[in-house]
Amino acid sequence: MALAALTAFFATSCMAPRAITSSGKVTPRGEFRVGGTQSFNIPTETISKTGAVVKEAADQLSRQDKVQYSDLVDKLQVAALTYVIDPVQPAADLYVRYGAIDRLDVGYKYAFGSHVFDAMYQFMGTTGTPESPGGAAGGMYGSIGLQFATQRARLPTIPYFDNINSLLRFQANRNDLLVPLVFSKSFGPEEEIGAVSFGAVYTRTFLRYGFDPRNIYKSGSSTDLLPTLPEQRRSFSSYGAFANVKIGYRYAYIIPAFAMYYQNYGTFQLLNNKTAKLKGFTFIPSIGLQFRIPTSRK
């Protein structure tokens, strides 16, 4: 049972990937890079709002024929919101990148429920390859990118969140924009042996959500149902920093990385004219595997 629940949790959890495994050198013109990343999202606010007390409250209220509005209902709403905003979960993605022109590459990433499109522009460093280097070993590179991700956010189908969803009938959608600024120092010419990279990241998240409960009554009443919360629109920014190390030789690389974000999620409207203010840090350790597919160039 535990294994089945864990498998369902992994399968239904999805979010825009925020682990940064790229270097400052973009994919050379005409070449491909393919790979995958396994990361773990650790948000402090979500952990604090989805603990054992909330789990017990969800189990208790889900067994009642008529649920009276109370602070416990607010806690369940906050738990649902924090999960779709910044879930505690492992995350995996697969990607392909192509060097469209000198200093510009484009890519697509599938994060098991989230579709991501992005481009990176290299403003610093040479544009050669290990076979045809354009500069000396140990060069510096810099690039800036734009990433767009879209997904239908949902709670995982495990008993804890199933109870919340049956009570609140929660729905949400989100889009994310991410702007990474990446610098790297090459190991060998044109990152032949790899590179160490670091930089800063800005993200902007656009969220739509609503609650449509059918079995929650106003406090002290057994006849007056609590009104639904129509679709709400919120957006918030995240500010991050990251570092990664790319290690390998010419065609295959392992990339361990770490990113940290701070976000003031803002104020969210809840049922019964209540609100919740959310903010916190997110830590994302990750490990990636990347393959370079060179092409012949004159």
Disulfide bonds with the S-S distance in Angstrom:
none
